[in-house]
Amino acid sequence: MTFTIRPLHCEELATFFHYLNDHLLDNGRDGAPLFQPMSRSSAGFPPEKANGFTTGLQASFGQQGWRRLWVALEGSQIIGHIDLRSRPEPAARHRCLLGMGVHRNARRGGLGTALVAVALEWARGQGLAWVDLEVLQGNAPARALYRKMGFVQTGEIQDLFRIDGESLGYVFMSLQLAAGADRMGV
């Protein structure tokens, strides 16, 4: 599989949201793990999350609510994405949160590894000290990818969600970037 990874710009968000709506059709269906804490019957990407992408991409790095987003393209088709965003706590400016997804037809080909590598390189370049993430307990493929990339489990909350009659928890994972990377002056 040949792909390119590049930043997504605000004017391309409609195409990105179309991709996300398609991507969410796999959430817990046809043998795929539940990767978003949403019912399997949910129809699409929630508007409040779309607003978070829109306002976050417009915010300057370091500003509360900033977000940066990269997409993987095969030709002109989005086949994966990764985003980094500020933590909601002002005193945690030296950290960020990671979210990502890979299209059903592009899994198990190294795309997830490539996406995480791009995001981590950017985070290091910005002087961030930590990258954090939350992943559903049952999403073994994602957890394995993050461990392979150096993330360690830092916590777990059992029974955080009850979705479609299932009790699901979140696993928290973090990666400390290179020592001395924190240049944000917090």
C-alpha positions in Angstrom: 0.0 0.0 0.0 1.3 3.4 -1.0 0.2 6.4 1.1 1.2 9.9 2.0 0.6 11.6 5.4 0.0 15.3 5.5 -1.6 17.9 7.8 -5.3 18.5 7.2 -6.5 22.1 6.8 -9.7 23.7 8.0 -11.2 24.0 4.5 -10.9 20.2 4.2 -12.9 19.3 7.3 -16.1 18.4 5.4 -14.2 15.6 3.5 -12.6 14.5 6.8 -16.0 14.3 8.6 -17.3 12.2 5.7 -14.4 9.8 6.2 -15.0 9.7 10.0 -18.7 8.9 9.4 -17.7 6.0 7.2 -14.9 4.9 9.7 -17.5 4.8 12.6 -19.5 2.2 10.7 -16.8 -0.2 11.9 -17.1 0.7 15.5 -17.6 -2.7 17.2 -19.1 -4.3 14.1 -18.2 -7.3 12.0 -15.4 -8.5 14.4 -13.8 -5.0 14.8 -13.4 -3.9 18.4 -15.4 -1.0 19.8 -13.0 1.9 19.4 -15.2 4.8 20.3 -17.4 4.9 23.4 -20.6 5.0 21.3 -23.3 2.6 20.6 -22.8 0.4 17.6 -26.0 1.8 16.2 -24.9 5.4 16.5 -25.2 7.1 13.2 -22.1 9.2 12.6 -19.7 11.6 14.1 -21.3 13.7 16.9 -21.7 17.4 16.1 -20.0 18.5 19.4 -16.9 16.5 18.4 -16.9 18.1 14.9 -17.0 21.5 16.6 -13.9 20.5 18.7 -12.0 19.7 15.5 -13.1 23.0 13.8 -12.2 25.3 16.7 -9.1 23.3 17.6 -7.6 23.6 14.2 -8.1 27.4 14.2 -6.4 27.8 17.6 -2.7 28.5 17.7 -0.5 25.9 19.3 -0.2 26.6 23.0 -3.6 28.2 23.1 -6.2 26.3 25.2 -8.1 24.0 22.9 -5.5 23.8 20.1 -5.6 20.7 17.8 -3.5 19.4 15.0 -4.6 16.8 12.5 -2.9 14.7 9.9 -4.5 12.4 7.3 -3.1 9.5 5.4 -4.1 9.5 1.8 -4.0 6.8 -0.9 -4.4 8.9 -4.0 -7.0 11.4 -2.9 -8.8 9.0 -0.5 -8.4 9.4 3.3 -7.4 6.0 4.7 -6.4 7.1 8.2 -5.9 10.0 10.6 -4.2 11.1 13.7 -4.7 14.1 15.9 -3.0 15.7 18.8 -4.9 18.2 21.0 -4.3 20.2 24.1 -5.4 18.7 27.4 -8.3 20.6 29.0 -6.3 21.5 32.1 -4.4 24.8 31.8 -1.5 23.5 34.0 -1.0 20.5 31.6 0.2 22.5 28.6 3.4 20.4 28.5 1.2 17.4 27.6 -1.2 16.6 24.8 -3.8 13.9 23.9 -3.7 11.6 20.9 -6.5 10.2 18.9 -6.4 8.2 15.7 -8.1 5.8 13.3 -7.3 3.7 10.3 -9.8 2.8 7.6 -10.9 -0.8 7.5 -9.2 -1.4 4.1 -5.8 0.0 5.3 -5.4 -1.9 8.6 -2.4 -4.3 9.3 -0.1 -2.6 6.8 2.0 -0.3 8.9 -0.2 2.8 8.5 -0.9 3.1 12.2 2.8 3.0 13.0 3.5 5.7 10.4 0.7 8.0 11.7 1.9 7.7 15.3 5.5 8.4 14.2 4.4 11.6 12.4 2.5 12.9 15.4 5.3 12.1 17.8 7.9 13.9 15.7 5.7 17.0 15.5 5.1 16.9 19.3 8.8 16.7 20.0 9.4 19.6 17.6 6.9 21.7 19.6 8.7 20.9 22.9 5.9 18.8 24.4 7.0 16.5 27.2 4.3 13.9 27.2 1.7 12.4 24.8 -1.3 10.8 26.5 -4.2 8.7 25.2 -7.3 6.9 26.2 -8.2 3.6 24.6 -11.1 1.2 25.3 -10.0 -1.9 27.2 -11.3 -4.3 24.5 -9.4 -2.6 21.7 -6.4 -5.0 21.7 -5.0 -4.0 18.3 -4.8 -0.3 19.3 -3.2 -1.1 22.7 -0.6 -3.3 21.0 0.3 -0.6 18.5 0.7 2.0 21.3 2.9 -0.4 23.3 5.0 -1.0 20.2 5.4 2.8 19.9 6.7 3.0 23.5 3.5 4.0 25.3 3.0 2.5 28.8 -0.2 2.0 30.6 -0.6 4.5 33.4 -4.1 3.7 34.6 -7.4 2.0 34.0 -11.0 2.8 34.9 -13.3 -0.3 34.9 -17.0 0.1 34.0 -16.6 3.7 32.8 -19.1 3.1 30.0 -22.1 1.0 29.5 -22.7 0.6 25.8 -25.1 -1.8 24.2 -25.4 -3.8 27.4 -21.6 -4.1 27.9 -19.5 -2.7 30.7 -16.4 -1.1 29.2 -13.4 0.6 30.7 -10.8 3.0 29.6 -7.0 2.3 29.6 -4.8 5.3 29.9 -1.4 5.3 28.3 1.4 7.8 28.1 4.7 8.3 26.3 7.4 10.6 27.7 9.2 12.3 24.9 12.9 12.8 24.9 14.4 14.3 28.1 14.7 18.0 27.9 12.0 18.2 25.2 9.8 20.5 27.3 10.6 24.0 25.9 7.1 25.4 26.4 8.2 27.3 29.5 5.3 26.3 31.6 
